[in-house]
Each structure stands twice: as C-alpha cells, then as structure tokens.
Amino acid sequence: MGSDCGVWLAKYLLCIFNFLFFVIGTIVLGTGIWLAVDKASLIALLKMVESDQINQFTQPRVIEQMAYVLIVIGAVMFFMSFLGYCGAIRESRCLLTTYGVFMILLLIAEIVACGLAAFYKEKARSETKVFLQSTISDYYSTQENMDAVTLMWNQLMSQMGCCGVNDYRDFEGSLAWVSNKGNRTLPEACCMLKDVGELLPRDDDCVTNPSESNSYYKKGCYEIFTEWIISHREIIIGVLLGVGIVHLFAIFLAFCLCKAFAKYHGMRL
C-alpha cells in the first residue's frame, strides 16, 4: 500500500480537501451556536465599530435568525467533511461509502433542481415570485422592528435600485409593515438614497409621495435581479461547473479509495 503512489496521493488529497471544509464548517457551526447562546456579546462588539452598515446587523432578531442559518450550514459541512476525512485517514470503507453516497445524492439534487428550473422555466419563475412575495408578506417590517428578512430586502433594494418583487405595492400585503408604517407609502430602501448605510432618502417626501424622480417604486427586484443574472451568466455557469467538478472529483476519490482499501486489506489477510 505504501508503494502505491496513486492511492497515497488520492488519500491525502481527499484528507486535505475535507479537512479544509471541516475547519470552515466547525467555525461556521461554532459561530452560529455562539450567536444563538450569547448574542449580547456580539452586539456589544459590533457597536464598538463605527459603521452604519454594520450597525444594521446589531438587531437581536437579525442575529438570532442568522445564528440558525449558520448552525444548519455549519452542521452539514461539519458532518460531510467529517465522514470524508475520517474515512480517508482511517482507511474506512464504510465511512467513505457513506460519504460518497451523500455526495452523489447532493449532486443529483443540484442537477435535478437546475434541470427542473430550466425545463419548467415559467413555472419556476412564477413559484420563485410567489416565494419572494411570501417573505415580504410574512416577515417584512419597518426599520424599527427589523429582522433578518427585512434586513435582506433593505440591502437588496438599496444596492440594486429596486422596490419589492414587482413594485412597491407588494409591501401592502405585509401586516407587520402596514401596522407600523405610519404615513409612509413605501420603505426608505425603495428611495434614491443619499446615505445607503442609514437608508436616508435624497428627497424627504419620497416615502410619502414617491415618484420616478425620487424612488424606484415601479422597478421590481425580480426583473432587476433576472437582468443581473443574464448579464453575469458566464460567471455563474462557470461557478456551477466548478462546484460540479469538485463534487465529481470527491466522489471519484472516495470510491477509488474504497476499492483500493478493499484490495489492500484483502491482500493483507
């Protein structure tokens, strides 16, 4: 086994690959747990940094929701990389097979999702719009009652110059927004801003009397984002292909090592 350079190289390539993801997954998982258990310390730390952009992330509800997302992502990365690393370093066919099967299932899920989105383009388009509108109607609120969804939409709208999924009327479906908006017609993030960090409109009348000269109230984020994807499609396709190749490479190494370890242990017996 020691003289087989190909198997040795495959073993340590898989170890290095999964060790890197193991470290990243551990950091993400640990950060998520820390935020869920002790969000007050992060709020105090962020408030020491004088930045309007960072201060938006100091809302307790935002931090709590971010924590749960980080825990889920970190746990998946931790589990998958643990299987791959331990399977390779301990030469365990059971762990490597489990790792390979999970990677195949993940790859199939990604391919099926992309295929369905391409084949049922209009259906995917309408379902995506429905989902995005539900995030607004179910969760969107004012800056004073901000959560992670509100923060995400405010960042998206202020950075891309758009308003809602279709237009400003989408926010009328949000009970939290309608109950707390006062005399506002649309959120500050839909306005042309003089300060993106503080979401300060150039025109003070924008939130009560929006027009095409002071806001993006008729420009839906879905169309703007679709145009952005089309203009960057080469990069996106390249990234997706890169992710697919990495998946295939990891699966190939895992099952090659399974076969090599079976042969090696059989010869040793």
C-alpha positions in Angstrom: 0.0 0.0 0.0 2.8 2.4 0.9 4.4 1.9 -2.5 1.2 2.8 -4.3 1.8 6.5 -5.0 -1.6 6.9 -6.7 -3.6 5.6 -3.8 -1.4 7.6 -1.3 -2.0 10.8 -3.3 -5.7 10.2 -3.6 -5.9 9.5 0.2 -4.2 12.7 1.2 -5.9 14.9 -1.4 -9.3 13.7 0.0 -8.0 14.3 3.5 -6.8 17.9 2.7 -10.0 18.7 0.8 -12.2 17.6 3.7 -10.0 18.9 6.4 -10.4 22.4 4.9 -14.2 22.1 4.8 -14.1 20.6 8.3 -12.3 23.6 9.7 -14.7 26.0 7.9 -17.7 24.0 9.0 -16.5 24.0 12.6 -16.0 27.8 12.5 -19.4 28.4 11.0 -21.2 26.0 13.4 -19.4 27.4 16.4 -20.2 31.0 15.4 -23.9 30.0 14.9 -24.0 28.4 18.4 -22.2 31.4 19.9 -24.7 33.8 18.3 -27.7 31.7 19.5 -26.4 31.5 23.1 -24.8 34.9 23.6 -26.0 37.4 21.1 -25.4 40.3 23.5 -21.6 40.0 23.3 -21.7 40.3 19.5 -24.0 43.3 19.7 -21.6 45.0 22.1 -18.6 44.1 19.9 -20.3 45.4 16.7 -21.4 48.6 18.4 -17.7 49.4 19.0 -17.2 49.6 15.2 -18.4 52.9 13.9 -20.1 51.8 10.7 -23.6 52.4 9.5 -23.6 49.2 7.5 -22.5 47.0 10.5 -25.0 48.7 12.9 -27.8 47.2 10.9 -26.7 43.8 12.0 -27.0 44.6 15.7 -30.7 43.9 15.9 -31.3 40.9 18.3 -33.8 39.3 15.9 -31.4 39.6 12.9 -28.6 38.0 14.9 -30.9 35.2 16.2 -32.1 34.3 12.7 -28.6 34.5 11.3 -27.5 32.1 14.0 -29.9 29.4 13.0 -28.8 29.7 9.3 -25.2 29.4 10.3 -25.9 26.4 12.5 -27.6 24.5 9.7 -24.9 25.3 7.1 -22.1 24.6 9.6 -23.7 21.3 10.7 -24.0 20.0 7.2 -20.4 21.0 6.3 -19.1 19.5 9.6 -20.9 16.2 9.1 -20.0 15.7 5.4 -16.3 16.7 5.8 -16.0 14.6 9.0 -17.1 11.5 7.1 -14.7 12.2 4.2 -11.7 13.0 6.4 -12.1 10.2 8.9 -12.9 7.7 6.1 -9.8 8.5 4.2 -7.3 8.9 7.1 -8.6 5.7 8.9 -9.0 3.8 5.6 -12.6 3.0 6.5 -14.6 1.7 3.5 -17.9 2.2 5.5 -17.3 5.9 6.1 -16.0 6.5 2.6 -19.0 4.7 1.1 -21.4 6.8 3.2 -19.6 9.9 2.3 -19.7 9.0 -1.4 -23.4 8.2 -1.3 -24.2 11.5 0.4 -22.1 13.4 -2.2 -23.9 11.6 -5.0 -27.3 12.5 -3.5 -26.3 16.1 -3.1 -25.0 16.2 -6.7 -28.2 14.6 -8.0 -30.3 17.1 -6.0 -28.4 20.0 -7.6 -28.7 18.6 -11.1 -32.4 17.9 -10.7 -33.0 21.4 -9.3 -31.2 23.0 -12.2 -32.9 20.8 -14.7 -36.4 21.4 -13.4 -35.7 25.2 -13.3 -34.6 25.1 -16.9 -37.4 22.7 -18.2 -40.2 24.4 -16.3 -38.9 27.9 -16.7 -42.2 29.7 -16.5 -43.4 27.6 -13.6 -40.1 28.1 -11.8 -40.4 31.9 -12.5 -43.9 32.1 -11.0 -43.1 29.9 -8.0 -40.0 32.0 -7.2 -42.1 35.2 -7.4 -44.7 33.6 -5.0 -41.9 32.6 -2.6 -40.3 36.0 -2.6 -43.6 37.8 -2.1 -44.4 35.4 0.8 -41.2 36.5 2.5 -42.4 40.1 2.3 -46.0 39.5 3.3 -45.0 37.1 6.2 -41.9 38.8 7.6 -41.1 42.3 6.2 -41.4 45.1 8.7 -40.1 48.6 9.3 -36.5 49.6 10.3 -37.7 50.0 13.9 -38.8 46.3 14.0 -36.1 44.8 11.8 -35.4 41.1 11.4 -33.1 39.2 9.0 -35.7 39.1 6.2 -36.3 42.9 6.5 -32.5 43.5 6.5 -32.0 41.3 3.5 -34.7 43.1 1.5 -33.4 46.5 2.5 -29.9 45.6 1.4 -31.1 44.2 -1.9 -33.3 47.1 -2.7 -30.9 49.8 -1.7 -27.9 48.2 -3.5 -29.8 47.2 -6.7 -32.1 50.2 -7.0 -35.5 48.3 -6.9 -38.6 48.0 -4.8 -40.4 44.8 -3.8 -40.8 41.8 -6.0 -42.9 43.5 -8.7 -43.2 47.0 -7.3 -44.0 49.0 -4.1 -47.5 47.5 -3.8 -46.0 44.2 -2.6 -45.5 45.7 0.9 -49.2 46.3 1.3 -49.5 42.6 1.9 -47.3 42.7 5.0 -49.2 43.1 8.2 -46.1 44.0 10.1 -45.3 46.7 7.6 -48.8 48.1 7.4 -49.2 48.2 11.1 -46.0 50.2 11.7 -45.5 52.2 8.6 -47.3 55.4 9.7 -47.9 57.7 6.8 -45.3 56.0 4.6 -46.2 54.7 1.2 -43.1 52.6 0.7 -39.9 51.7 2.7 -36.9 54.0 2.7 -34.9 51.4 0.9 -37.0 51.9 -2.2 -36.0 55.6 -2.4 -32.9 57.1 -4.1 -30.6 57.4 -1.2 -28.0 59.9 -0.1 -26.8 57.5 2.6 -27.1 53.8 1.9 -26.0 52.7 5.4 -28.6 54.8 7.2 -31.2 54.4 4.4 -31.6 58.2 4.2 -33.6 59.3 1.1 -32.3 62.2 -1.0 -35.9 63.5 -1.1 -37.6 63.6 2.3 -41.0 63.3 0.6 -40.1 60.0 -1.1 -41.6 57.7 1.5 -44.9 59.6 1.5 -45.1 60.8 -2.1 -42.9 58.5 -4.3 -42.2 59.3 -8.0 -39.8 58.1 -10.7 -37.6 61.0 -9.9 -37.0 60.3 -6.2 -37.5 56.5 -6.0 -37.5 53.1 -7.7 -41.1 52.4 -6.7 -42.1 50.9 -10.0 -39.0 48.8 -10.5 -39.4 45.3 -9.2 -36.4 43.5 -7.8 -37.2 40.3 -9.6 -36.7 41.8 -13.0 -33.6 43.7 -12.0 -32.1 40.5 -10.5 -33.0 38.5 -13.6 -31.2 41.1 -15.7 -28.2 40.9 -13.4 -28.1 37.1 -13.7 -28.3 37.3 -17.5 -25.5 39.8 -17.7 -23.3 37.6 -15.5 -24.4 34.2 -16.8 -20.9 33.2 -17.9 -19.5 33.7 -14.4 -22.5 31.9 -12.8 -22.2 28.9 -15.2 -18.5 28.7 -14.5 -19.1 28.7 -10.8 -21.8 26.0 -11.1 -19.5 23.9 -13.3 -16.7 24.3 -10.8 -18.9 23.1 -8.0 -20.0 20.1 -10.1 -16.4 19.2 -10.9 -15.4 19.4 -7.3 -18.3 17.1 -6.4 -17.4 14.6 -9.0 -13.7 14.7 -8.0 -14.6 14.0 -4.4 -16.9 11.1 -5.3 -14.3 9.6 -7.7 -11.6 9.8 -5.0 -13.9 8.3 -2.3 -14.9 5.2 -4.4 -11.4 4.7 -5.8 -10.1 4.6 -2.3 -12.8 2.2 -1.2 -11.8 -0.2 -4.0 -8.0 0.2 -3.2 -8.6 -0.3 0.5 -10.6 -3.4 -0.1 -7.9 -4.8 -2.3 -5.2 -3.9 0.2 -6.9 -5.3 3.2 -7.8 -8.5 1.3 -4.1 -9.0 0.4 -3.0 -8.4 4.0 -5.4 -11.1 5.2 
